[in-house]
């Protein structure tokens, strides 16, 4: 089993930056994809960005060019660098991993608020 611990959320002004981190432990050798989803109040949870064990990247159109996802080579960490933040980026951000055993494992979430 894999365990995830997120950090790095907070309050930032529009145009600012934040970096989210997610530390993975346990059977990290089973991880195929690491990613970040986000869920704004009253809305569904949607993919923000993901990266595979082969470095295949996916970004939501709304964040492409502003957010950058990266990971550790040993799949023990995934990061989301968020630049040029907008109020509409405010959401709970969840780290997720997908494993070779067809599991999806979620972190507890970290809140990002973009406001002046």
C-alpha positions as CSV (number, residue, x, y, z in Angstrom):
1,X,0.0,0.0,0.0
2,X,1.1,3.6,-0.7
3,X,0.6,6.5,1.8
4,X,0.5,10.2,0.7
5,X,1.2,13.3,2.7
6,X,0.6,16.7,1.1
7,X,2.0,20.1,2.0
8,X,2.4,23.6,0.6
9,X,-1.1,25.1,0.3
10,X,-2.1,28.5,1.6
11,X,-3.3,32.0,0.8
12,X,-1.6,33.9,-2.0
13,X,-2.4,37.0,-3.9
14,X,-3.5,36.9,-7.6
15,X,-0.4,36.7,-9.8
16,X,1.6,34.9,-7.0
17,X,3.1,31.5,-6.9
18,X,2.8,28.4,-4.7
19,X,4.5,25.0,-4.7
20,X,2.6,21.9,-3.6
21,X,4.5,18.8,-2.5
22,X,3.3,15.3,-2.0
23,X,5.5,12.7,-0.2
24,X,4.8,9.0,-1.0
25,X,5.8,6.1,1.1
26,X,5.2,2.4,1.2
27,X,5.1,0.3,-2.0
28,X,6.1,3.2,-4.3
29,X,7.5,0.7,-6.9
30,X,3.9,0.0,-7.8
31,X,3.1,3.6,-8.9
32,X,2.4,4.2,-12.6
33,X,1.0,7.8,-12.5
34,X,1.2,10.6,-10.0
35,X,-1.0,13.6,-10.2
36,X,-2.9,16.5,-8.7
37,X,-6.7,17.0,-8.8
38,X,-8.5,20.0,-7.5
39,X,-12.0,20.6,-6.3
40,X,-13.5,24.1,-5.9
41,X,-16.4,24.6,-3.5
42,X,-19.6,23.2,-5.1
43,X,-17.8,21.8,-8.1
44,X,-16.6,18.3,-9.1
45,X,-13.0,17.2,-8.6
46,X,-11.0,17.6,-11.8
47,X,-7.5,16.8,-13.0
48,X,-5.0,19.6,-12.8
49,X,-1.9,17.8,-13.9
50,X,-0.4,14.3,-14.0
51,X,3.0,12.6,-14.8
52,X,3.6,9.0,-15.5
53,X,6.6,6.8,-14.6
54,X,7.6,7.4,-18.3
55,X,7.3,11.2,-17.9
56,X,4.1,11.5,-19.9
57,X,2.5,14.7,-18.9
58,X,-1.1,15.9,-18.9
59,X,-2.4,19.3,-18.0
60,X,-5.9,20.8,-17.8
61,X,-6.3,23.5,-20.4
62,X,-7.0,26.0,-17.6
63,X,-3.5,25.5,-16.0
64,X,-1.3,24.7,-19.0
65,X,1.5,27.2,-19.2
66,X,1.1,28.3,-15.6
67,X,1.5,25.1,-13.6
68,X,4.4,22.6,-13.8
69,X,4.2,19.1,-12.4
70,X,7.4,17.2,-11.6
71,X,8.3,14.0,-9.6
72,X,11.2,12.3,-8.0
73,X,12.9,9.6,-10.0
74,X,12.0,7.0,-7.3
75,X,8.3,8.0,-7.3
76,X,8.5,9.1,-3.7
77,X,7.5,12.7,-4.4
78,X,5.4,14.7,-6.8
79,X,5.3,18.5,-7.0
80,X,3.1,21.1,-8.5
81,X,4.6,24.5,-9.2
82,X,1.8,27.0,-9.6
83,X,2.6,30.4,-11.1
84,X,0.4,33.4,-12.2
85,X,-2.3,32.2,-9.8
86,X,-5.8,33.4,-10.4
87,X,-8.8,33.5,-8.0
88,X,-10.4,30.7,-10.0
89,X,-7.5,28.4,-9.0
90,X,-8.8,28.5,-5.5
91,X,-9.6,24.9,-4.5
92,X,-8.7,22.0,-2.4
93,X,-5.8,20.2,-4.2
94,X,-5.5,16.5,-3.8
95,X,-2.4,14.4,-4.6
96,X,-3.3,11.0,-6.2
97,X,-1.3,8.0,-7.4
98,X,-2.4,5.2,-9.7
99,X,-0.8,1.8,-9.2
100,X,0.0,-1.3,-11.2
101,X,-2.6,-3.0,-9.0
102,X,-5.3,-0.7,-10.4
103,X,-5.6,1.2,-7.2
104,X,-6.1,5.0,-6.9
105,X,-4.8,6.4,-3.6
106,X,-5.6,9.9,-2.5
107,X,-4.0,12.4,-0.2
108,X,-5.9,14.3,2.4
109,X,-6.0,17.5,0.4
110,X,-4.5,20.9,0.9
111,X,-6.3,24.2,0.4
112,X,-5.2,26.9,-2.0
113,X,-6.8,30.3,-1.8
114,X,-6.0,33.0,-4.3
115,X,-7.3,36.3,-3.1
116,X,-6.3,39.9,-2.6
